[in-house]
């Protein structure tokens, strides 16, 4: 009570480190001339249009599928839920790449079937791809909201004379609205941050133009655009902080008997989404693998990815532990924890730009593994803090008190009670960070040491060089990593649900 | 075994326990009862060593604990049973109970004594509330504490289970011969399981003594109300009896009130009603309770009282009745309150 907890020192340092890139960017951008010409207006418009179209698309797919998978007795419902959540785990650049290669004149679809298809590019192409890989945010958050609603409330509305559709509209939707909104904001955040999809679809958004400026040695221009993009992110985060997802006492979940045509329509929508988001990329990569084999690929890339990911996972856990402890110790700790969440809002390309600048000022760090790992840690720290915190919260002070009242010293209580209880959280945190880093592209692209190629950067080099076929192996490896991430995510979710139920 | 002298506990500026003293015999069960926030749990946590005292001294056996000399919780040999049980979720029932035992025999003995054999290897998450409570108790007792503290051990259980577990816990404590402080906010629990009981309010002990003494002769009106339905009838002392509008009542040797005008504490079972055409009151409402029936009675003077009667007694609402004091034991007397209101 009198002395601040020990964990405040590392937590405060971490918060400062997380804030540093943003401060550096603002400082850098002061040196750039603010150009308010038509070009920068176009970039803003493109960025906003992509976010708006993606949000609309994700809502139109996510909400109906959430209602159907939550309330209707579908065949193999759990399988559908898992499959429909899967695109979230696949990095959208794989999808964008596959769409880019499959559609248009000379694309794989024309080659195989002779059908002429329009090119996948520009705002429409980018919006479709982004929608396919972000709608699970809406699906998952809406399902969570719908599941927490008690069916008795709907039944009560119907005994008061409301028809079922009217009851859904007036009783269910308003209560699920916050959940839907939470999903929508995540979609917007992801879309603003995504670098590869607009780049591949040749849509000039902030992320693409930051990379263009970086390559043209216009670091201060890149910084200025980064700050502008961060301003948009802050708007999204502001709305997100305003959303309160109300918790209701969980009750019986509503069961909706659907008529056959509606059920068929829902399954058709789900199937089309699955075909486009999962089957199409797998087919394209499979065809290339069959056609070109593993030419050009070296195992080194996968090992490099794993090496960097391992370092980042270890680093993130070490940093996350004191932050998680500080968060439960008092207001300053909670503030530090909040600050670490900033990393999520900072797009990878922006984080990369800031750290490149820091690296140029501190040549000791430039193009070193240390700087790359630092970028990963700062960017994915929120994942680690969240996972560690969910387990430190299980260690209530009463458990330590109970151990000590039985005669255990402080050290023994930590070793035998606290540590075994937080270990699963530490493992989950490390795994989440590891899998994210394996798939990370933009920051890696900017910060990797010379000659250090990972799966993602090799894939990107192949795309830029136009040797599309060589992308098959890294792409399939990344899909595999994504599959592992998905299984981990879903089993974590199932475990949480069991804990709540038990 | 335990001596608490002038204990004060503060959280920041808030005083949770204020100059409290009590002593506990070698195998005595003391229940501490009081409304939420009265400081009873703070007493426990301070004795256990989870909170440091701001002033005063706690003596546990040969240990002396005060604001300057703290003793770590693990050095006190004080067992603590938590309201939420605080079972280690990653350890099985038997591993919880034998947490720090080198010789696991006591764990096996308590598993048997508390009927936990079937759940010996179960994980805490799979147990019912009553089973968790038994495990928590077994764990504390198996570590052979010199003193056991129970923090609302039955608060999170349902009513039927409470009544049964109450006696199981008391029997186990007596079998182990361990002195205990048992904190509760349920006055019937406090009255029935304690050898003595203490009633707390605002961090202070209002009264400490045998449960029947506290119930029949409460130290003040707060205690009288807290332990059960209580009403106060104005009366007049005369020749070893107190005369009230509802007839005379015995007063024993507690008539230390020098004033002849007093308020008499009457509880629902100190009164009787009988149908009478020219009665002093009438029935306002009645509640059937199974073995008994509770009447709300309005006296012709305007005051209302509660009367508990045998279930066979049936008087309809509005019936004119004669209400009399029927207590065979001395009734507690209080100085009349300023303002003169007599009914609660």
Boltz contact constraints between the chains, C-beta under 6 A:
constraints:
  - contact:
      token1: [A, 398]
      token2: [B, 82]
      max_distance: 6.0
  - contact:
      token1: [A, 398]
      token2: [B, 86]
      max_distance: 6.0
  - contact:
      token1: [A, 399]
      token2: [B, 86]
      max_distance: 6.0
  - contact:
      token1: [A, 401]
      token2: [B, 50]
      max_distance: 6.0
  - contact:
      token1: [A, 402]
      token2: [B, 86]
      max_distance: 6.0
  - contact:
      token1: [A, 404]
      token2: [B, 73]
      max_distance: 6.0
  - contact:
      token1: [A, 404]
      token2: [B, 74]
      max_distance: 6.0
  - contact:
      token1: [A, 405]
      token2: [B, 48]
      max_distance: 6.0
  - contact:
      token1: [A, 405]
      token2: [B, 73]
      max_distance: 6.0
  - contact:
      token1: [A, 405]
      token2: [B, 79]
      max_distance: 6.0
  - contact:
      token1: [A, 405]
      token2: [B, 80]
      max_distance: 6.0
  - contact:
      token1: [A, 406]
      token2: [B, 99]
      max_distance: 6.0
  - contact:
      token1: [A, 406]
      token2: [B, 100]
      max_distance: 6.0
  - contact:
      token1: [A, 406]
      token2: [B, 143]
      max_distance: 6.0
  - contact:
      token1: [A, 407]
      token2: [B, 74]
      max_distance: 6.0
  - contact:
      token1: [A, 407]
      token2: [B, 100]
      max_distance: 6.0
  - contact:
      token1: [A, 408]
      token2: [B, 74]
      max_distance: 6.0
  - contact:
      token1: [A, 408]
      token2: [B, 100]
      max_distance: 6.0
  - contact:
      token1: [A, 409]
      token2: [B, 74]
      max_distance: 6.0
  - contact:
      token1: [A, 417]
      token2: [B, 88]
      max_distance: 6.0
  - contact:
      token1: [A, 420]
      token2: [B, 90]
      max_distance: 6.0
  - contact:
      token1: [A, 421]
      token2: [B, 90]
      max_distance: 6.0
  - contact:
      token1: [A, 502]
      token2: [B, 125]
      max_distance: 6.0
